[in-house]
Amino acid sequence: MRKELDVLLLGGNELSSRELARRLVPKLRALADENRVVLALLLAERPRTVKELQEATGLSQTLISHHLRPLREQGLVKVMPRGRSNIYDLCCEELGTPVRWLASLAALTPEGAQACCLSEEDEENSTDVR
């Protein structure tokens, strides 16, 4: 299953490179763990409880909670109380920020732009094939 995304690249930003990096690194750090990425992928499918995440991953409840914490702290996952448990959901808006920053960084080189960013002509050609 392949999905194509239109990514809004960041343009002339008033923030310095240092400030952009300072904001991006914590979000990337929160995602820089295989278990956290697995949890994010599961939450992208649908909101889940810790118990459902535990059953899907085989990780302990304590370890699930440990990995959800940095994702929550960075606003990548939100929690909603439901009865005696909590429902965790992926915050796609917040996840979009590092995606746009990384795509903008990749687009600075011709090779990177070709790898991640379609031109209007490329988009027209790809829709003609479908």
N, C-alpha and C positions, 0 to 999 in steps of 0.2 A: 504494500500500500504506500503510494507516494503522494504527498501533498506539496503543492508549491505555495510559497508564502510571499506576499509583497512585504518587504521590510522597508520601513521608512528610515533612511539613513540620517544620521545626525549631521546637520550642516554646520555652518560657521557658528560654533558655540561660544558664548561669552566666558565660559569657564576655561581655566588653564588646563593643560595636559595633566599637571600634577593633581588638580582638583578633581578632574574626571577620573583619574586613576584611584584617588582616595575614595571616591564613591563606588567605583566598580569592584574593587578588590574584596570588600566584605561579602558582596553577593556571590562572587565567584568562589570565594573561600567556603561559603555555605554549601555550594554545589560540588566542591572538590572532594567528594567522597562517594565511592561506588554505592554504598547503602542509601545515601541521601538521594542520589540520582534515581535509584530504583524506586524509592518512595515517591519522588516527584512524578515518575512515569506512571506509577499506579494511581496517584491522585489526579493525573491528567485524564485518566479514563473516567473517573467519577469520584465524588467525595466518599471518604471512608472513615471508619472508627479505627482506633489503635488495634483492636481485636482483629478487624478485617485485614489490616496491614500485617499483623503478626501471622495470621493464617496464610496470607499470600507470599510472605517472605521467609517464614520460618525463624525470624529473629525474635528475641524475647521482648516482652512488653517494655522492660526497662531500656533496652537498646533502641527500640522504636522511638520511645519518648526522647532519649538522648539525641537521636538524629533529627527528630522533628524540631527540636528547640532552635538550632541555628537557622533553620528554614523559616520558622515563625519570626525570629528576631530580625531577619532581613526582609520580612514582609512577603516572602515567596510562598508561604502557606498561611492560611487563616484557619482559625478554630471557631466552631459554633457549638455551644452546649446543646445537648439533646438528652433529656432525661438524666440518667446516671452516667452517661458517657459523652464524649466530645466527638464531633464530626470534623475531620480535617479536609480542606479543599485547597487546590492549587490556585494561587493568585496570578493569573495569566498576565494582568497588566504589569505587575512588578517583574515578572519573568521576562517580559518584553524589553525592559530597559537594558539588561546586559546583552541581550540578543542584538538590539540596535547598535549598541556601542561596539560589539565585536564585528558586526557586519560593516559598520563605518570604518573601523580599523582595517579590515580586510580589503575594503574598496579603495584604499589609498594606493595600492599597487595594481598594475594592469592584470596580473595573474590572479590576485585576490578578488578583484572586481569581476573577472570572468567566472571564477569559481562560485561566487555567492550572489552575484547581482546581475539580473537579466536587464538588457537594454530594452527599449520599447520595441525595436525591430525583432529582438530575440523572442519577446513575449508574443508578438504577432505570429512568428513562425511556429512557436510551440503550440499555439491555439489552432493553427491551420492543420497540424498533424492529427489532432484529436478528432 
